[in-house]
Amino acid sequence: MSEILGKRFLSCAAVIALASCATMDAPIPLPEGRWEMMTSSFIDNGRMPGIPRATLQISGGRVSAYSGCNTGSGAVRPVDGKMVIDAMATTRRACLEPVGGFEGRYFKLLQGQPYFRIEGGALILATGDDSVRFRRIAEKAPDKPAAKSQP
């Protein structure tokens, strides 16, 4: 009997030792910065003539998205390689077609917990049948103060 208990104890100790050696992978950090849509599965060139390109900005656990018509924002966090955005607050301008349809699919993709990755400097988001590709927008340098005139 004591031999059986001893073997069980050793088996349990081995399992505990192995489990304590396991490492947890750190979450993949979100790609902070300002991004401009290049292409998407719902429009070939990422923009429609006469409409500004759709954008995405990620900073400090917040995301802001612009569709070319409305803006949405909310809290964002990485979970298992996905971008999880809490309920987005959005402006409610009436968008004419085709911008309205584009906006619906863009915001739906963002709320659908898309997988994200950086590939060749581009940010790619994908969920279901939809995907988008963004390029990074350079941060604007602060304006320099005007030089003071010398007396």
N, C-alpha and C positions, 0 to 999 in steps of 0.2 A: 504494500500500500504506500509506504513512504517513498519507494522507488518511483511509482507512478506520479505521486505529487511532486517529486523532485524533477521529473522530466517535464511535467506541465509548467512548473515554475521556470525552468530553463527556456522552454518554448516561449512563454510569456515575456520573459526578460529579453530574449532575442528580438521579438516583435517590437517591443518598446524601444530597444536600442536602435533598430533600423528606422523606426518612425522618427526618432529624435534626430537622426542624421539627415532626413529628408529636408530639402530646402524649398522654400516658397519662392516662386518667381515674382519679381517686382512687377507691378503693372506697367504696361507700355505707356510712357507719358504722351499726353496730347500734344499735337504739333502747334504750339502757340505761335501767334503772328496773324498777319493779314493775308488773305488768300483771294485770288480772282479766278472765277470759273473759266476754264479753257474749253472743255467739251463735256457733254453729258449724253446719257442714253436717250434723253428726251428732247434734245436739240443738238444739231451737229456741231456748231461752232461755239457753243457756250453763250451766245448772245443773239439778239434779234436786232435788225437794223433800227437805228434811232433810239434804242433802249440801252442804258448802261449795263455793263456786265454784272452778273450776279456775284456777290462776294460773301466771304465768311471770315469772321475774326474770332480768334480764340485767345483768351487772356485771363489768367487768374481764376480759373474755374467757371468762367462765363463764356458764352458764345453769342455772337450777333451775326445774323444772316440778312442779306439784302437780295431780293429777287429781281430787282429792276422796277418794282412797283411798291412793295411793302417791306418792312423790316420786322424781324422776329428776334427775340433774345430770351435767354434762360440760363440756368445753371447747367454745367456739363462736367462729366467725369469719365475716365476710361474704365471699362470693365471687360476683361477677357478679350482685348483687341477691338472692342467696339466703343463707339462714341455714344454715350448715354446722355441725352438731353432731357431735362425735366420739362414739364409743360412750358411751351414757349408763349410769351406774351407777344402779340403781333399788332402792327397798325392795321387798319381796316379800310384802306383805299379801294375803291372799285377798280379792278384792273381789266382793261379791254383784252380781248383775245388777239393774239395767241399768248400774251404775257400771263393772263389769268390761269390758263392750263399749265403753263410752264411753272408758275409759282406754286400751284397746288402740288405738283409732283416733286419739286425741290424741297418744300417744307415737309412733305410726307416722308421723303427719303431721310431728312434730318431727324424726324421724330421716330423713325423706324429702327433706331439703334444700329446705324451702319457700321460695318467693319471699316477701319481706317489703316492706311499705310502710306509711307513715303517711298516713292519710286522715282529715281532719277531727279530728285529735287521737287517732284510734283506730289501733291496730296491727293490721294484717291479715296473716295468714300463709296461703299457699295452695300446694297441691301436688296434682296429679292432680284428682280430683273433690272433694277436701275443702278446706275453708277455715275459719278461725276469726277472730273479731274480738275484740280486747281493749280495755279502757279502762285508762288509767293510774291506779294507786293512789297516792295522796299518801304521800310518805315521812313516817314518824312522827317528830315532834320528840323529841329526848331528854328524858327525864323531868327535871323541875327538882328539885334537892335541896330537902328540907324546910327551911323557914326555921328558923333557930336562935332559941330563946326568949331574950329579954333578961333579965338578972338584975335 
